[in-house]
Amino acid sequence: MQSYSLIAAAKINLYLEIIGERPDGYHELAMVLQSIDLADYINLRANGTEQFRIYCQHPQVPLDKTNLAYRAAELMASAFPDVFAKYGGVDITIHKNTPVAAGLAGGSSNAAAVLVGLDLIWKLGLTQSELQELGKQLGSDVPFCITGGTALATGRGEQLSPLPDLDNFYVVLAKYRSLAVSTAWAYQTFRQQFGASYVRDAQKLLERQQRVHSGLMVNAIAHRDGAKIGQLLYNDLEKVVFPAYPQVADLRATFYQLGAKSNGNFLGAMMSGSGPTVFALTASEASARYLAEEIKAAKAGTDLEVWVARFLPTGIQIAPTLPKN
Ligand code: C5P
C-alpha cells in the first residue's frame, strides 16, 4: 500500500520524579506515562521523489527540519538507505488536535507515527523494540509513544516497563492557549535550583531505580486503585513551572476546589510533563464532562482550552480505512 493513516495518541504523566543527572547531560527519571485518546492523525503517502514533505495547517507546527516528524523520516532514510532508494520519500500530513509545547508529547507522538508508518510503507517488518531503539535517538518520549498504554519509564524516559492497563479512567485537560513551556527550560531551571539534591552515587542510583519498580504508584496501578492513584499523582517539574507561571498553579488549585464539591468521582489533578497542561483525573466520563464545564465557567473570559479524554491501552494505531461507496 502506498498510503497509511495513523492515530498518534498523546500522553500524560501520572508521575514524574527527577532522580539525578546522567553522564549524557539528561536527567535520570522515574515516570509513569499514560496514553490518552486525544490524538493527532498522520497520513503518509509515497510521493515518488527523494524528499520528505510535511503538510500541517496548525500555525505553531514547523514544516521544516525542526519538526520531529521530519527528523524521524530522515533518520529512517539514513538507517535504511537501500530501502529509501527503492521506495523514495513520502508526504506527511499532520492533522493536529494535540496542543503544541503542552507537556502531552504531541511532537514525539507524530515522530513515533512516522517511524511506524515508514516501516509499513517500506515493508521493513521492524519489531517494536527496533522501532523504539530508533525512536530514542529522536526524543526521550518517542519510544513510549510507539507502544503507549500505561508504562513505568526510567533512565531518560526511554526504558519502559509495561504496567497493567487502566480502563475507565478519564481526564479533563486544561491549557491556556497562549502559554507554551519549553521542556529544555524546565529541566535546566530544575537543575539550577535543585541540582544540589540529585542522587550522584552509582550504587544509590541503582537502589533508587529498584525502589521505583515496587513504588506506591506502581502498586496502586497494579490494584487499579483510582483513589490511591489520584492521591499519588506527582510531578517534580511543578516546582519550577508553577512559580514562573502562577496561572498554571492556580488552574490546578481550581480543579481541587471544584473537585471537592463534586460527587466523589474526582480523583486528583496534576500538571503533565513540563506543562503547562493541567489534567484532572476522574473515574467516570460523566464527571469528567461535568468538571470540564465547571472549569470553563470558572475561567470564563480567559483563553483556557479544555478537552475530555479517556485512557488508552495503545500508542500508535493504524486508522481504519473509510469504507468505499
Ligand atoms: O528528549 P527530549 O528531546 O524530548 O528532551 C527535551 C529536553 O528536555 C532535553 O534537551 C533536556 O534538556 C531535557 N530532558 C532532560 N532529561 C530527560 C529528558 C529531557 O534533561 N530525561
Residues whose N, C-alpha, C, O or C-beta is under 5 A from the ligand:
A	BS01	C5P	G25 Y26 H27 L29 L138 G139 S140 D141 G155 R156 G157 T183 A184 Y187
